[in-house]
């Protein structure tokens, strides 16, 4: 227990004792006790814990970055964030994640995000490009809404034996994603254990 908490408890206990003793004699006194705040877990553990830095999360997969691409460390649910430079406009940002869900469900969810209707399950697989990766077969989708080409999606799905899939997903304009598609394919093929 930290000293701040102990002092707070003692001050509160003393104030209660004095207040109750005064009430028995009919006297009323007012006391002002400094309010203590709840310490953080690092404060409770002492200076040693507050100096400890969390170990960076390491992705269970490896990949080879194409020339010019850079990587940000894992954060939240992302295994990594990949920055894809663009000659014109803002850089693209690809996320690498691993989740469950079936192929058709994920593709149709992404289609909905760019304003396209869902495809019947039988039409999903023929709409994808199948490639081989070091982790097994993968499926690449370039999802473009012809009525709104400023927000499109380029995504790869690599099914894993445990029932999850690795997702590599980038959003941007249709033109920027088309220009990045070949390098994106090569990047996806480089994923390995």
HELIX and SHEET records of a PDB file:
HELIX    1   1 UNK A    3  UNK A   24  1                                  22    
HELIX    2   2 UNK A   41  UNK A   45  1                                   5    
HELIX    3   3 UNK A   47  UNK A   51  1                                   5    
HELIX    4   4 UNK A  103  UNK A  113  1                                  11    
HELIX    5   5 UNK A  121  UNK A  124  1                                   4    
HELIX    6   6 UNK A  125  UNK A  127  5                                   3    
HELIX    7   7 UNK A  174  UNK A  190  1                                  17    
SHEET    1   A 7 UNK A  70  UNK A  72  0                                        
SHEET    2   A 7 UNK A  80  UNK A  84 -1                                        
SHEET    3   A 7 UNK A  92  UNK A  99 -1                                        
SHEET    4   A 7 UNK A 165  UNK A 172 -1                                        
SHEET    5   A 7 UNK A 152  UNK A 159 -1                                        
SHEET    6   A 7 UNK A 136  UNK A 143 -1                                        
SHEET    7   A 7 UNK A 129  UNK A 133 -1                                        
END                                                                             
